[in-house]
Amino acid sequence: DTLPYPWRDERYPLGECTISASRGCAYHCTFCSIVPFYRMQPGKQIRLRSPESLVDEMESLQREHAIQWINFTDDDFLGINRIEPGWSDRIANLMLEKGLQLKLFFQTRADHVSEPVMRKLKEAGLRTVAFGIESCAPRMLATMDKRVSRERNREAIRIMSGLRINYELYSIFVDADSTVPELIENMDEFESMGYYDSNDPVPFSMQVNEF
């Protein structure tokens, strides 16, 4: 919060810009470069801004640049709630108090998705969330040290669908030890979640559940 807001002298013809609310991640997924990157520097592995600082910047962007859509660049937006309980609720409440009419996007983990948190954020403007399913094969999830079961992934999708919030799924279908049965298991599981249609020629990685 002691740093000034980024200097923004460019135009935003689409009314869309990015904001960083935090840096770092508390997890240790084996395929990810985030944790090794932040370990290269001194200080806390995870650093976050206050909701007041964030919402003030969002308000100024809407006022000065006619911004309509905010894309958060955080590695794990909702993970901050485990460090600072109620952090995302405070952001949502401040946005509602100020009457900000903004649409929000962020990425997080499936096990951080809960109905009360997502409902509050949707009220404030949340439109799309991306989270990493990675794989539906238990052996691959263990190898990745993902620490999320495929049942929990399914629950996150159920919550998002129930609240009619768009979601994007990140996936890693194969690794060095993948077998053909695992690949088939992944494809079948993703199709059963409604995210991939084996009869549709459009790549599953490009499909999003649109509401």
N, C-alpha and C positions, 0 to 999 in steps of 0.2 A: 504493500500500500504506500510505501514511502517513495516509490518510483512514479514519475509523471505518466500520464496516459500516452500511448504511442502517438507520434506525429502523423496525422492523416491529411495529406494534401491532395490525394487522388480523388477522382470522382467515382461515384458508385451508381452507374446507370441502371443496375438491376435492383438497387436498394438493399444490397446484401453485403455484409462484412464479417470479419472474424474477431473474436475476443478470446484472450487467454485468462481463465479464472484460476488456474493452478498449474503446477508443474510437478511431474513425477508420478509414480505408481507404487502401491504397497505390495504388489504381487511379483511373482518370479517365473512367469511363463517362459519356458525354455527357448521358444522361437523368437522372443521379443528383444529388441535392442534398448528399450526404454530404461530399464533398471541399470544395466552396465553403463549406459551413457551418463546417467545422473550420479553414478558412483565415482566418476572421474573427477568430480569437483567436490570441494569441501562443503560443509553445511548440511542442512536437512535434506533427506531424500525426497520429501514431499513438501511443497510450499504452496500456500493458498492465499488468495485475496479475500478481503471481507466482503460480505454481500452489499454493504453500503457503497464501497468503492466500485464494485461491478455495476450496480444499478445506476449510480451517478454517471458512469461512462456510457452506459447504454442510453440513458436519457439524453446526454449531450450528442450522441451519434444520431439519435432520432431527430433532435432539434436542429442540428447544424448540417447534417448530411442526408436527411430524409430517409434514414435507414429503416427498413421494414422487417429484415430477416437477420438474425444473429446466429452465426455458426461458432460454437465454442470449440476451441482447439484442444481442450484438455484430454489427456490420455484416459482418465477415468473420472468423469464429472461427478457421478453419484458416490464414488468411493470416498469423497471428502466428508460425507455424512458420518462415516465411521471414525473420523478424526475430530470433526466438529459437528456433533449431533444437531440436527435441525438446520444445517447450513443451507440446503437447497430450499427448504420451506421459507427461510428468511428472505432469500432472493425472490421467490414467488410472491410473498406478502408485500415486499417493497415495490415490486412491479405493479401489483394491483393497487396499492395505496397511491402511487404516482399516476395511475391510469395509462401506463405504457401499452401501446398497441403494437407489440412486436411478436414475430414468430421465431421460435427457438429450435435449434438442432444441437445435439451433443452425442458423444459416444460414452459407453460405460460397460459394465459387466452384467451378465444376465442375473447373477445372484444379488445385485443391488436393486433390481427392479421390484418394487412393491406397489400395490394398488393405491394406498394413501399418498405416497410420495409422487407417483405419476399423475394422480388425479389433481393434486395441488398445482403441479407444474403445468399441466394442460390448461388449467384455469388461467394461468398467467401467460400462456401463449405457446407452450410446447407443441410442436407439430411432428417432429421426426426424431427417432433415437436409433443409433447403431450400436450393436453389441456383438461380440465374438462368440458364435456357437463353436467355431473351429471344426469340431468333429463330433459325430454321434457314436463313434466306436470307443468303448471304454478303455481299451489298451492305448489308443492314441491320446485320449484325454489325460491318462496317467503319465504318459511319456512327456506330454507338454507341461505337466505340473499345473494344469488349468484350475484344479480344485473346484470344478463345477460339474455336476452330473447332467446327463442328458434330460433327466426328469425335471431338473431345475430350469434348464433351457426351455423346455416345453411350457413350464409354468410362466416364465417371463413372456413368452409369445402369447399365451392365453390372456395375461393381464393387458398387454398392449392391444390385442384384438378387442377385448371387452371394452376398453376405454376409447377405442377407435383412434389410436395414435399410430402414425406411420412408423414402420420399423425396417431397418436394414440389417442383414445378417452377414457377418464376416465368417469365412470358412477356410479351412485347410484340409482338403479332402485326402491328401496322401502325405506320407513321410517316407523315410528311407526303409522302414520295415513294413510298409503297408502290404496287405494281401488283397487279392481279388475279392474274396468274401467281405473284407472290410470296406472296400470301395462300394460294393453293392449295398452293404448295410447303410453306409452314409447316404447314398442316393435314395434308397427306400425311405430312410428316416426323414430326410429333408422334404421328400415328396409328400409324406404323410403329414408334415407340418404345414403343407400348403405353400411351400416356398419354391418348389420345383415341379414342373410338369414334364414327364418323360415324353409326352406327345407334342410338346411345344419346342420349336426350333430355337427360340430365344435363349441364350445362355442363362442358367439359373443365377449366376453371379450378378446379373443385371436386373433381376426382377425384384420389385419391392411391393409389399402389400400396401396399396394406395387407398386412403380414406378421404 
